Amino acid sequence: MAYIKKTSKGYQAQIELKGIRKSKTFPTKREAMAWAHDQEQSIIVEKTLSPGEKHTLRNALEKYRDEITDRNTGARWEKVRINAFLAQPQWLPLDKKVGQVTTEDFGIFRDERLKTVKPGTVLREFGILSAMMEVVRKEWKWIKENPIKDVKKPQEPAPRDRLITRSEIKRMLRGMDYHPAAPHATGTIHAIAVCFLLALRTGMRAGDMTGLTWENVYPRYVVIELDKVGRRKGIGRDVPLSKKAVRIIEKMRGFDKKLVFALKSQTLDARFRDIREEVGLTVRLPDHEIDKRKTFTFHDTKHTAATWIAKTFKSNKDISAQQAVFDMCKIFGWTDMNRALDYYNPDPEDVAARLD
């Protein structure tokens, strides 16, 4: 209901409707009455709208960035990408009501992005958008269906098969001033070196290790509590440790009371790339851009570890081929056995030798 009251400054309009109170002062009574009427109608309409009709895609992206991304290990990268989406209105219909956003809108986004970036980048961006829309659907109840689900995604790029050679490993360790005989890590660079070695022996991701706590380290295995996007799982994943891996992780004893490595993911990533550059292992194209196919990354430790570990099974004649594959899946946390084909990258001459 609206109330108009004469004041020394003019006419004050006051409304109270459906739990909402507003007031404003105008020079004339007519202006005050018109404003009050418009506000009442706006409140009535607002109250009848569904969440999907109230909130825009921009609202959804901002809310997801501010309230959800910090749950994820990749929060920094997600926020960078979401801010890029918000700054490029030609990519997405940001001011469209989220309940009206369609599969076609995301198809246009895909086509526009593919003009300037590679399919792998678009797939990662789709991952963020799809996760955001699932939160919009499941947690916030703004929409009933996720329109991204029916978008035809770009073709997955061919799996990487880049292994880190032993000579490259030695050069990286020298660049980190790492000495195998040293009983304990004494600084951040040494912690990165130990992290690198442990990744090569276990296949754990960078995020697995930077989040690893001492309470989850056992004599012959560790427990990873976070999934690949940094969300805490109800049941941890057990990662068995070889005797060499045990010796490697013990070098971190005393470095930090709670965390094994006491490293942030971004610190590990940035310093690893800096050291690779310093020791001359970053391969560049003629235009000085990094040759991403030839230059190894920290994640390539997982390919290297899978290939090394698979080779160790052949020396134990009590292990069948099927059990070896199952063991690999348990070690690396794969629920699809085809993942072994992506990460196991043997030398063809080694395979040929086993045929004789």
N, C-alpha and C positions, 0 to 999 in steps of 0.2 A: 504494500500500500504506500502511496506517495503523500508527503506532507510538504506544503509550501509555507515558509515562514518569512515574514518581513524582518529584515535586519538593517543595521546602520550602513551596511555595505551593499544592500540590494535585497534580492530574494534568494533564500536558501531552500534548495530542494533536497528532501530526505526520502529515501526509499528503504523499505525493509520487506524482503520477499524471499521465501524459501531459504531462510537462514542467512541471506546476504544483505549487508547494510552498505549504503553508499550515500554520500551527500556532496553538494556542490552549490556555489553561490553564483548568481547571474544578475546582470543589471536590471532585467525586466522579469515580471511574473510569467509572461508568455514563454520566454526562453527557458525558465526554470521548469515549467509544466511540460514543455516539449522534451527537454532532457530526461525528466523523470519517466515520461511515457516510453521513450526509446530504451532506457535502461531496463525497465520492467519487461518489455518485449524481448530484449536480449537475454535476460536471465531465464525467462520462460523457455525460449528456444534452446539455450545452453543446457538446461536441465533435461530436455527431451532428447538431446543428441547422445549417441553411443560414443565410447572412448575413441573409436576409429574415425568418427566424424569430427571430433574435437581437436585431436592432436595431428600435427603434420609429420612428414617423414623427417624433417629437420629436428622437431621436438624429440622424436624417437632416437635419432643418432646422438643428440646432445645428452639425453638422459642415459643412454647406454654408455657413452664415453665417461660420464661423470660418476655413474653409480655401479657399473658392472666391470669395466675393463681392469680395474685394480685387482680383481680376483685372479687374473690371468698372468702367467709368467711373461707373456708377450705384450704386457700392458702398454709399454712405451711405443712399440711399433704400431699397435692398434690405434692408439690415440693420434699418432702422426697421420695414419691413413684416414681416420674419421675426420680429422681437421682438414685434410685435403679434399675429402668428399664435400664437406660443408663450404669450402672455398671455391668449389667448381659447380655452380648451379646448372651448367650445361650437361653435366654427367648424369645427375639424378633430379627428379622432380621434387626438390626439397620442400616446397610450399604446398604440395599436394597432401590432402588428408591421408594419413597412413592406411586407413581402411579402403582407400580408393586406388592405392598404388597397385599396379598390375604386373603380371609376368612380362608383358610387352615393355614396360618401363625399364625393367632390369635387363631385358634383351637389348634395348637401345644403349644402356650403360655398357654392356659387354662389347657391342660393336664399336662404340666410341673409344673405349680404352684400348681395344686391339689395334687401333690405328697408330698408337704411340708406344705401347708396351707389349711384352711377350705374354703368351698364354699363361705361363706359370704365375706371373704377377697378377693377372686377372683372376686366376683360380684362388690365389691367396686373398685377394680383395673380396671375392665372392664368399669365401669362408667367413670373413668378418661380418659381411652384410647378412648372410644366412643365420649366423649365430645371433646377431642383433634382432632379426625378425622372429626368431624362435623365442627369445626372451619377451618380445612384444606380444607374442601369441600365448605362451605358456604362463609367464609370470604376471604380466601386466594386464592380460586379457583385453588388449586393444583390438585385436583381430582374431578371426576364427581360423584362417588358413594362411600359410606362408607362401606368398606368390613366387618366391625364388625357387621353390622346389621343382617347378615345371620349366624352368629356364634351361635351355640347352647350353651346357658349359663348354668352354674351349677344350680341345683335346689335350689330355695330359701330356706334358713333355716327356721325352724318353728318359727313363731312370738314369741317374748318374752312375758311372762305373769307375770313377776316379779313386784309385788307391794311393795312399801316402807311402812312398818308398822308405826303406830303412835309411838310405843316405839322407833323404829329406828330414826324417825324424832326428837324425844325429845333428844336422845343421840347425834345426829349430832348438834342440836342447842346448847346443853350444851358445846360440843366440840368447838363451835364457840363463846362461851361466849355471847350468845344472850339472852337478857331479853325481853320478850314480852311487858313489861311496858315501855321500853325505847322509847321515842318519835321519835328519829332519829338515823340513822346509823352513827357511828363515825370513822369507819376505813374500810379497805378492807375486813377483815374477817366478819365484820357485814354486809357489802354490799353483800357478798356471801350468808350469812344466809337469808337476805331479798330476794335475787334472788331465792334461794331454795324454800322459802315459796310461792313466787309469781308463780313459776313454778307449784307447787302443787295445786294452786287455779285456774290456767288458762290453763295449758297445753302448755304454750309457750316454745319453744326450747331455749337452752342456747344462740344460735346465735341471736334469736329474741330479747332477753333481753339485751345482751351486745351491740347490735346496736341501742337500743331504745333511742330516744331523747325526751326531755321534750315537744318540740313543737308537738309531736304526742301523748301526753297524754291528754285525755279529762276526764270530770267528771266521766263517767261510761264506758269508753272503751279506748283502745289504738289502734294505727294504726301501723301495721308492714309493712315496705316498701320493705324488702328484701325477696327473696324466700329461699328455703331450702339450696341452694348452694351459697347464699350470693349475688346473682345478684339483682340489683334494678328493681322492677316491675313498670309497668306503673300505676297500680292501687294498692293501699295498701290493706292489709287484716285487717278488723276490729276484734278486740278481746274484747268481753264484759267483764266487771269487776263486780264481786259480791261486796257487801258492805265490806266483809272481804278483798277482793283483793284490793279495794280502800284504805283501812286503811294500808295495807301492803306497797303499792307503795308510799304512802305519807311519809313513814319513810325515803325515800331517798331524800326528799326535802332539798336543800341546800348542798348536797354532791358534786354535780358538776353542773355547769351552763348549759351545753348542754346535756350531756349524763345522763341518769337516774342512771345507775350503775357505769359508768366509769371503767369498767372491760374489759380486753381482754379475748377472748374465751379460750386461752391456760392457762391464769392465773386462770380462774374459774375452768377449768377442773383439772389442777394440784393440786390446793389447796383443791378442793373438795375431791379428792382421798387421799390426805395426811391426811385430817381430818378424813375421814372414817377409815383410817388405825389407826390413833391415838386413836380413841374411840373404837377400837376393832370390827369394823363391816365389815372388809374385811375377807371373808371366803377363807381359803387356802386348797389346796389338799395335800396329803401326801408328794409330792415332792416340796411343798412350793409355787407352782404356784397358782395364784388366780383362785378360782372356779368361772368362769364367769357366770355360771347358777344361783348360789346361792347369789352371791355378787351383790347388787344393784348398778346402775350407775346413773348419773345425768339424763340421758334420761328416766330412769324409772319413773321420776316424771310425765312424760306425760301419761304413763299407769295409774299411781295412780290418776292423775287429771281426766282422762276420766272416771274412775270407780266411783270416788267420785261425779263428776258432774252429771253423769247419774242417780245416786241414788237420787239426789235432785229433779229430775223431777217427781218422783213417788208421791211426796206429794202434787203436784198441779193437781187436778182432771180435770182442764180445758185444760190440754195439752194432746193431743192424742199421741199414740206411734209413729206415723209417724212424727209428728211435733218435737217430742223429738229427733229423729234421725237427722232430718234436722238441728235442732238447734246445735246438737253436731258437725255436719259437718262444719257449719259456724264458730263455736267457734275454732275448731282445724284446719281449712283450708283444709279439705279433699274434693277432687272433686269426689272421689269414696266412696260410702257409705259402701262398704265392709271394708274400713279402720277402721270403728268403731268396727268391730269384732276383729281386731288385738289389739286394744288399750283398749277395754272394757273387763276387766277381773274380773267378780264378783265371790264372794265366792259361791260355789254350794249350801251351806246351805241357803244362802240368797235367791237364786233363788227358791229353794224348798219351802221356807216359803211363797213366793208370789204365789205359786200354790194352797195354802190352802184357 
